[in-house]
Amino acid sequence: MLTVTDIHTFYGPSQALFGVNLSVKAGELVALMGRNGMGKTTTIRSIFGLTPARSGSIEFESRDLRRLPAYRIAQAGLGLVPEGRRCFPNLSVRENLVVTACSGHWSLERVEALFPRLSERRHQMANTLSGGEQQMLAIGRALMTNPRLLVLDEATEGLAPVIRKEIWSAIRRLKQEGQSTVIVDKSLSELLPLADSCVILEKGRTAWTGQPDALDDAIRDRYLGV
């Protein structure tokens, strides 16, 4: 479905990615992992054309994404839940959801069923929500585009335990429904049981790829330990 091959990405003269590779099959949940500053967000930004890769290839359903602007990549069927949520602060919850809506499986009613808190706060401005509620809104907004591939950057970072539980429950439901997903999150106890495959980045390179049950203590300590 998505194939990223040997991408090299720069911020001005500074190189951030030195050959990242990952792939996502239809219906698969891929965990993108690594310590802070290892290139996870830059990889996502490269996929979405926000920080375009200078070399390598990024193909989605056999379509070359590197030649497309970001809005065309979204229209191609990729949905992003960015780090920091970035909800439209002066729009209501409902307006945030419908402003990006595309026809398909996910409707306002389905999103509100997935996250009942959003239904309860339908008429509130987004900037009055808690951080966890804003994260639910960001996920719901991405789903309203009816993406074939959903990408979540730091899915539950810094959220209260009760909110984290609700979001992981929603992600579990998405997986059961066959939603193709890439997730960045540090909570391995919740992420790994859901993942079909894992990709670990180290200093802007793909350091390890494999199934969750092959991620032993030695690999964790080497690439994910403090």
ZIRAHU-V267495 format. One record per pair of residues at least 12 apart in sequence whose C-alpha atoms are under 10 Angstrom apart, sorted by the first residue. I is the first residue (numbers start at 1). J is the second residue. Records with the same first field share a line. If there is no record, write none. Layout:
I: J / J
This chain:
1: 23 / 24 / 25 / 26 / 27 / 28 / 59 / 60 / 61 / 62 / 63 / 148 / 149 / 180
2: 22 / 23 / 24 / 25 / 26 / 47 / 58 / 59 / 60 / 61 / 62 / 63 / 65 / 78 / 149 / 180
3: 21 / 22 / 23 / 24 / 25 / 47 / 57 / 58 / 59 / 60 / 61 / 62 / 63 / 64
4: 19 / 20 / 21 / 22 / 23 / 24 / 43 / 46 / 47 / 56 / 57 / 58 / 59 / 60 / 65
5: 19 / 20 / 21 / 22 / 23 / 55 / 56 / 57 / 58 / 59
6: 18 / 19 / 20 / 21 / 22 / 53 / 55 / 56 / 57 / 58 / 205 / 206
7: 19 / 20 / 21 / 22 / 43 / 46 / 47 / 52 / 53 / 54 / 55 / 56 / 57 / 58 / 204 / 205
8: 20 / 43 / 46 / 52 / 53 / 54 / 55 / 56 / 57 / 204 / 205
9: 39 / 42 / 43 / 45 / 46 / 51 / 52 / 53 / 54 / 55 / 56 / 204
10: 42 / 46 / 51 / 52 / 53 / 54 / 55
11: 42 / 51 / 52 / 53
15: 54 / 204
16: 37 / 38 / 39 / 42 / 43 / 53 / 203 / 204 / 205
17: 38 / 39 / 40 / 42 / 43 / 46 / 53 / 54 / 201 / 202 / 203 / 204 / 205 / 206
18: 39 / 55 / 202 / 203 / 204 / 205 / 206
19: 55 / 56 / 204 / 205 / 206 / 207
20: 39 / 40 / 43 / 56 / 199 / 200 / 201 / 202 / 204 / 205 / 206 / 207
21: 43 / 56 / 57 / 58 / 199 / 200 / 201 / 205 / 206 / 207 / 208 / 209
22: 43 / 58 / 197 / 198 / 199 / 200 / 206 / 209
23: 58 / 59 / 60 / 182 / 197 / 198 / 199 / 209
24: 60 / 149 / 180 / 181 / 182 / 196 / 197
25: 61 / 149 / 180 / 181 / 196 / 197
26: 61 / 148 / 149 / 178 / 179 / 180 / 181
27: 148 / 149 / 174 / 175 / 176 / 177 / 178 / 179 / 180 / 181 / 196
28: 149 / 175 / 178 / 179 / 180 / 181 / 182 / 194 / 195 / 196 / 197
29: 149 / 150 / 151 / 171 / 174 / 175 / 178 / 179 / 180 / 181 / 182 / 183 / 191 / 192 / 194 / 195 / 196 / 197 / 198
30: 151 / 180 / 181 / 182 / 183 / 184 / 191 / 192 / 194 / 195 / 196 / 197 / 198 / 199 / 210 / 211 / 212
31: 152 / 181 / 182 / 183 / 184 / 185 / 186 / 188 / 191 / 192 / 194 / 195 / 196 / 197 / 198 / 199 / 200 / 209 / 211 / 212
32: 44 / 151 / 152 / 153 / 154 / 182 / 183 / 184 / 185 / 186 / 191 / 195 / 197 / 198 / 199 / 200 / 201 / 206 / 209
33: 183 / 184 / 185 / 186 / 188 / 198 / 199 / 200 / 201 / 202 / 206 / 208 / 223 / 224
34: 184 / 185 / 186 / 199 / 200 / 201 / 202 / 203 / 204 / 206 / 207 / 208 / 220 / 223 / 224 / 225
35: 186 / 200 / 201 / 202 / 203 / 223 / 224 / 225 / 226
36: 186 / 201 / 202 / 203 / 224 / 226
37: 201 / 202 / 203 / 204
38: 200 / 201 / 202 / 203 / 204 / 205 / 206 / 223
39: 200 / 201 / 202 / 203 / 204 / 205 / 206
40: 153 / 154 / 183 / 184 / 199 / 200 / 201 / 202 / 203 / 204 / 205
41: 82 / 83 / 152 / 153 / 154 / 184
42: 204
43: 201 / 204 / 205
44: 80 / 82 / 151 / 152 / 153 / 182 / 184
45: 70 / 80 / 82 / 153
46: 58 / 65 / 66 / 70
47: 59 / 60 / 65 / 66 / 70 / 73 / 78 / 151
48: 65 / 66 / 68 / 69 / 70 / 71 / 72 / 73 / 74 / 78 / 79 / 80 / 151
49: 65 / 66 / 67 / 68 / 69 / 70 / 71 / 72 / 73 / 74
50: 69 / 70 / 71
51: 70
52: 65 / 66 / 67 / 68 / 69 / 70
53: 66
54: 66
60: 73 / 76 / 77 / 78 / 148 / 149
61: 76 / 77 / 148
63: 76
74: 142 / 145 / 147 / 149
75: 102 / 145 / 146 / 147
76: 147 / 148 / 149
77: 145 / 146 / 147 / 148 / 149 / 150
78: 142 / 143 / 145 / 146 / 147 / 148 / 149 / 150 / 151 / 180 / 181
79: 139 / 141 / 142 / 143 / 144 / 145 / 146 / 147 / 148 / 149 / 150 / 151 / 152 / 181
80: 138 / 139 / 141 / 142 / 143 / 145 / 147 / 149 / 150 / 151 / 152 / 153 / 182
81: 135 / 136 / 137 / 138 / 139 / 140 / 141 / 142 / 143 / 150 / 151 / 152 / 153 / 154 / 155 / 183
82: 135 / 138 / 139 / 142 / 151 / 152 / 153 / 154 / 155
83: 135 / 138 / 152 / 153 / 154 / 155 / 156 / 157 / 184
84: 131 / 134 / 135 / 138 / 153 / 154 / 155 / 157
85: 131 / 132 / 134 / 135 / 136 / 137 / 138 / 139 / 152 / 153 / 154 / 155
86: 126 / 127 / 134 / 135 / 137 / 138
87: 125 / 126 / 127 / 134 / 135 / 137 / 138 / 139 / 141
88: 125 / 126 / 127 / 134 / 137 / 138
89: 125 / 126 / 127 / 128 / 129 / 134
90: 124 / 125 / 126 / 127 / 128
91: 123 / 124 / 125 / 126 / 127
92: 121 / 122 / 123 / 124 / 125 / 126 / 127 / 128
93: 118 / 119 / 120 / 121 / 122 / 123 / 124 / 125 / 126 / 127 / 128 / 129 / 133 / 134 / 137 / 138 / 140 / 141
94: 108 / 112 / 118 / 119 / 121 / 122 / 123 / 124 / 125 / 126 / 137 / 141
95: 122 / 123 / 124 / 125 / 126 / 141
96: 122 / 125 / 126 / 137 / 138 / 140 / 141 / 144
97: 111 / 112 / 118 / 122 / 137 / 138 / 139 / 140 / 141 / 142 / 143 / 144 / 145
98: 140 / 141 / 144 / 145
99: 141 / 144 / 145
100: 141 / 142 / 143 / 144 / 145 / 146
101: 141 / 142 / 143 / 144 / 145 / 146
102: 143 / 144 / 145 / 146 / 147
103: 144 / 145 / 146
104: 143 / 144 / 145 / 146 / 147
105: 143 / 144 / 145 / 146 / 147
106: 140 / 141 / 142 / 143 / 144 / 145 / 146 / 147
107: 140 / 143 / 144 / 145 / 146
108: 140 / 141 / 143 / 144
110: 140 / 143 / 144
111: 136 / 137 / 139 / 140 / 141 / 143 / 144
112: 136 / 137 / 140
114: 136 / 140 / 166 / 167 / 169 / 170 / 171 / 173 / 174
115: 133 / 136 / 137 / 139 / 140 / 166 / 167 / 169 / 170
116: 136
117: 133 / 136 / 137
118: 133 / 134 / 136 / 137 / 140
121: 133
130: 159 / 160
131: 156 / 157 / 158 / 159 / 160 / 163
132: 156 / 157 / 158 / 159 / 160 / 161 / 162 / 163 / 164 / 166 / 167
133: 159 / 163 / 167
135: 154 / 155 / 156 / 157 / 159 / 163 / 164 / 167
136: 155 / 156 / 163 / 164 / 166 / 167 / 170
138: 152
139: 151 / 152 / 155 / 167 / 170 / 171
146: 179
147: 179 / 180 / 181
148: 178 / 179 / 180 / 181
149: 179 / 180 / 181 / 182
150: 174 / 179 / 180 / 181 / 182 / 183
151: 180 / 181 / 182 / 183 / 184
152: 181 / 182 / 183 / 184 / 185
153: 182 / 183 / 184 / 185
154: 183 / 184 / 185 / 186 / 187
155: 167 / 168 / 171 / 183 / 184 / 185 / 186 / 187 / 191
156: 168 / 184 / 185 / 186 / 187
157: 184 / 185 / 186 / 187
164: 187 / 190
165: 190
168: 190 / 191 / 194
169: 190
171: 183 / 191 / 194
172: 190 / 191 / 193 / 194
175: 194 / 195
176: 194
181: 195
182: 195 / 197 / 198
183: 195 / 198
186: 224
188: 212 / 224
191: 212
192: 211 / 212 / 213 / 215
193: 212 / 213
194: 212
195: 211 / 212 / 213
196: 210 / 211 / 212 / 213
197: 209 / 210 / 211 / 212 / 213 / 214 / 215
198: 210 / 211 / 212 / 213 / 214 / 215
199: 211 / 212
200: 219 / 220 / 223 / 224
201: 223 / 224
202: 222 / 223 / 224
207: 219 / 223
208: 223
